[in-house]
Each structure stands twice: as structure tokens, then as C-alpha cells.
Amino acid sequence: MFRNYLKTAWRSLIKNKLQTTINLLGLTVGTVCCLSILAYVNAQFGYDTHHENASDLYRVRTKNKSIKNNSIDSDFGTASPPIAFALKEDFPEVSEVCRIVYFGEGNEQLLRVSDSNEGYYEPRGYVADSTFFRLFKYPLLEGNGNEALKAPNSMVLSSVLAQKLFGTERALNKTLVLGAGEQQMNITVTGVFQEGVHKTHLNPNYILSMTSPGIGAYVRSVQNFATQNFVHSYLKLVPGADAMAMEKKLPDFLQARGSSDLAAAGFDKTLLLQPVKDIHLYSKGIEMQIDVVSNIEYLYALLLLAAIIQLVACINFVNLSTARAGKRAKEIGVRKTVGAEKGSLIKQFLGESVLLSLIAVVICIPITIALLPFMNALTEGNLVFSDVLNFRILMLLFVVGMVTGLLAGFYPALILSAIKPVKVLKGIIDVKSGNGNFRKALVVFQFIVSITLVTAVIIVTQQLKYAQTKDMGFDKENLLAVRLGTQDARDKYDAIQSQMTSISGVSQVAGTNTYPSGLIMRDMGMHLPGMDDTNQTGVFYNGITENYFNTTGTKLLAGRALRANDSSQVIVNQATLDEFNIKLEDALASTLVQTYEGESSTYEIVGVAENYHFATLKSAIDPILLYNDTSPDWVVLKTETKDFRTLLANLEDTWKSINPSTPFVYTFIDKEVEKLFAEEKRLGQISLVFTLLAILISCLGLFGLVSYVAEQKKKEIGIRKVLGASINSVVQLLTKDFLKLVGIAFLIGSPIAYYFMQRWLEGFTYKIEIEFWVFVLAGGFALVVTLLTVGFQSIKSAIANPVKSLRTE
């Protein structure tokens, strides 16, 4: 029986080639979207589940709360240096801890083989306690994980870095040099681990022992429980320990260990325990991540989008099948006359839809694999063909295909199986079902989807354009930043500045610790003179050299620029004045005080700079203090040339003449600014792609419904034409109902789009206002697409020979 149904279904699909092709195209496009999203979303799950006793691993989070206004100022995925080991001492449920310091982007350390002068700024450098491999599972190719990070100046390399540095030779016990100049130190390779075996938020390129000099020694020396929240701290609980119960004890722990530190810092803080397995998906709003994380809400939104697009494809199938019902009326009449039951006919028609859906599933797999490079570029993912051919994904895809086929075929099956054989055999073909409200509702749903997605694309594009064109407070177009990187190079800043100033195409040169648009992580608590030093305000700070403002184009609202001999003189931005309620005209007579561990430092304000952005537009501009630094981390150059190839070559020659063993590393500031809006740009591209696909599928659905209407009104059109009706009047007859559907969809879709896009914009401090014309434009776009799609079929019906449609009357 099943074989017979399959054979009948196949013959029917082959017989109706146009309908089959359109249905197959819609289902294939929808299923490709669905499979792509499923593969991407599935790849975001399963992070950090491979570690031994992974459910017992937790990260210590820190929420700092201002005593001044009792609000959460920050939410970090890090903690103060002494907290991890203090937790192990005070809580028997903690079996092991590990601290990690991450050399973030822009702070990479210079690394080279001891007998080579060629160094590299290697990314993803970690400094970690010797317990690292007791908490986290990484297959070691060389060395012993339990011993590898115990000795000072020891380092474990990733397999990729080991091959880069030593080729096919064994790296174990080889010597490397970290840093340069007086601060360089010799490092012994004590292990090599296999990189990229498992999905994890910890992706080190190399791991330096915490017992080493430099940052490791600094971390070990800090005993303050309030400040210096830059250390990624991890705990491993004993099996069966209740993490939630322990978390409730952390406020008392913090008060017992650090009440005086918190009072001196002027803020309160809360410690939280976050499961390591949750870090990749549930870290929205948490700052100072050690690696790029995903967002579970974003993934749910993608899954919803996949379901909507697949549903739109199902709607097409319904409309096309009901539109062509009259073509199969005689077949059904004959089958019923010879004894076919309604149930068997329903099974047959469901079989056709399921078969077509499964064919679409088979076709979509190689198409999706071929589109993986495009998907990776669109989402900045790293999907490979094994993510698509994953057994769980394929089984889920099969279920999607079955459900799609059943949903798409159920309503047409009911309509077709209900045809009366007596009427059909008398020549009366009636395939009407109610008043057609169900099919109209389906098309309205498609219009709502299209209008909502088009609105989203317009608003995301507007916000991105606003962000890109907004005055950042500095001249991003003509700035180039060169990294000094090592202390040896920083000490030679004056020589570098002097030599680069004389290069053709360079108009201004200055130094800074963080270039414009770079993320500033350093801050300190400050207060006004005579005020309570336990009620401090966080102020970011950045070192600059004289001529900095002339170079970057940031304007001074009052006062003067910094000078080479300034020590306690500083420049603040307007946001600092606002925070401390200082009037601009009083700023140059004001001072700020920093009190830390009982010692106070006073800073004289000699200048006020306009507010400039040093973070994304999602954040308000924070107070910042700029001080004189004669040994900066970056050289910023203002350029006046279009021949950047020659300019960069001259800069590199100058650099090599002063720092022959340090790599020449540079970045264009406008490119760095673009990174601030990378998430919005990616969202805009994803929205545009899926909007176009949804509209394409919806057009097929419109074609199906107008075909149905034309089929129902075939004889009416013929009579009208015989009586002298024009082509224009016939086109109006077929299109007016669809214009009403667009209007209904506009009224429903616009508030839906407004609600969701307004919520999205709430994440930005600096944002556009949603204007009414956006919805009019989206509705107009839907109207134009409808007229083009419906108009084609309407004109085709209007110019048809009326004799053919009236021949049976």
C-alpha cells in the first residue's frame, strides 16, 4: 500500500511540473535557511562540556555597585587577584582554583626563539596558575600538565604555535624570549597541548606560569579584595557541592576579607558563581570576557526566524495546492467513484507533500554546504561541513521535513478529498472551501513577516549609518597608530616621534597608552577635595604626550594642552565635570583627589576636552582623566597623503632603524572604529539576507493565491470580456482584494515591528528615533512587490481567450 501511495505521489508531482517546481523552490529555499540556522545555532552549544567534572567548574563574577547612587556600575567576568585562593581557604566545598590573566587585543607580548632575532606579537597569551590543567582538559602532546606551570619562567604552547616556532622539532625544553630590552626574560617550554580539539571559551595560544616575574609577580603581590578586578578566577567544587548555597555565603566572605578595602575604594561589590558551561551562551552584559561569546537570546531569535521562514514556505504550498485543486477534480471524482475513501485520498495527498518536502531536504544539504563560506562571512562563524552533516542536525532536519510536509499538505488534502464526485462527473467543478478567509489569513501573515523584516532592515541600517557618521570627538579618517609594544621601544619614544615627524605625509605625531576608539580598561576612584574618601567616583585614565589633541583633532573646551614637564596636571572631559558637578568656567580652578589604601594624590585640572567616544555607542561617554606620559604604548600619526603604501614603507624603514628586533605593527583608526559597530553591521547583513529570502518565498505564495483566484473567476472574467470589459478592469478585479490584505498586514505588522525594534534600540545610549516614514516605506515596498507579483498573473488572465473559459458552459 505504501509503495502504491509513493508511486502515485511521484507520478502526480511529475505530471504537474510547474506547480512542483514552484513548490520545490519555495520549500528548498526555506529549508536551506532552516538548515543553515540550525547548524549555526547547534555549533554554539556544547562549549566547555568536555572538561572532567565540568558541572563542578565555576567562574567568579564581580558586580561593582556605587555607594553614591546605589546602582550597578559594572558587571565583570573577573575578580580581584586574592579572591580565588581565599575562597579555597575559607570554603571546604572548593577543591581547586585557578587564576588567569589574559593579554588582550592590543596587549600581545613579543615572543621569539632565543637564537633568532625575529619576534612575533602572539595573540591569546595567558598567565595562569599551575592548577590550570587540573581544572581544564587539554590533550598534552608534550610535557606533564601537573608540573608544566609550576616553575617560574615556564610556558606551555599550543600545537599551532609550537609548529610555527619550531617546525617539526620537539618544543619541550626549548628556550624562548618574552618581551624585549631590560624587561625581556628567557622562558622554558614545558609542554605542548593540542589546539582546537574541543569547543571552549578558553583558547590560549600560550600559557605562562603565574610564578614568573612581571604580571605574574604583580598578581601574587596584590592583596586588595576590592580593586584590580582583572583576573579571571575559576573554582572547582567537590562533587555534590551546592553552588547556590555557597554563593549566598559570599557577601559575608567579602565583608570578612575585604571590608576595609571596599570602604577605601568607595564602592560595594557582589561576587557571583557562573557555571563554566554557561559562559559562552549566558554572558550577555558581562564585561571583560576572555573570548568572544554568543547570546542565547540571539540564538532563540534566529531559531524563531528559521521557523517563520519555513512556515512561509508551507503557506506557499497550501496556496499553490488549493489553487490547482480544480485541475485534479476529475481524478478525485473517478477515484471516489471506484471506491476510494476520503482517508486514503488524504494519505495520498499528504504523501505527495511529504515526498516533496523530503526532496527539498535532500537538495538543501549540498546547497547549504556550498554556502558555508558565505554563512561564515555573514555570521563570523567557523562552520565546517561536519556541522551540517552532524547526525543530530540531520535527524532534526528529517523531522523538520516531515513536519513541513504534513503541515503544508494537511489543508490541501482536506480540500481535495472533500470534492463531490457526482458534481465533478456532471462537469461541475467546485473546489471552494468556506469564504477563503483561511487562505487570506495565510497571505496576511506573509505580508506581516515581510513588512516586519523590511522595517527591521531599515532601522538597523539607519542605526549603523548614524553610528558610522556620528562625530566621535576625534578625526578618525586621517589617523594611523603604530604600536611600541616593548618597554625598550617605549623608552625610545622621543627618537621615534622625532624621526616619524620628518616623514613626508605625516603632519602630526603624538603618543598615547590607548589610541582613539581603543578600549580603556584602567580606572580609579576619585573625589573632590574635602569630601568623604569612601564616596568616590570611578574615572577612567589614559596617558598621552604633548601635541595629542592637535594630532587626534579632539577639541579643548577650556584651558591648555599638557606639557612635557607636567606631573600632577591633568585634562578631563566634559563628562568628568558633569559627574562632579563642576561648572566649565570653574574647571581650571578645580582639583580632583585619588585616595587609595590611605594615601592621597591631588590632580590639578589644566584643561577640559570635549567628550569623545572610547567605547561603543551602546555606552554613555564616561569620565576620563588624561595625564602626561613620556613612555606611551602607541604612536598616533595624523596623515596627509593618499599614497599609504609609500608612507607605510617609510615608516617601517624608520622603525627598523630604531627598533631592528621589534615587529612594525600598525592599525588605521577608522578601521578600529568600524570594529565598534561590527555587531550592528553583522546584524544588518543577516537581516537583509533573510528578508530577501522571505520576500522571495512570499512572492511564490502570492503567485499561488492569485492563481487560485484566477482559477475561481475564470468564467466570470470570460463573461466580462465578452461583454466588453477592458484588460485594466479585469486586472483591478483580481488585484483589489490583495491590496486590502496588504493594508491589513500593514496595520498589524507596523506595531509589531515598532515594539521589537524599539526594544533593540534600548541597548544603545546614542540611537536614532524611529519615525513613521519607516513603516510607510516598508508597507510601500510590500505593496510594490504585491503589484508586481499579482499583476503578472492578473494580466495573463486578462488577456486570455474568453472562448476557452466559456466552452464548457
Summary of the structure (lengths in Angstrom):
residues: 809
radius of gyration: 33.8
end to end distance: 39.4
largest distance: 105.4
contacts: 2715
relative contact order: 0.11
helix: 51%
strand: 18%
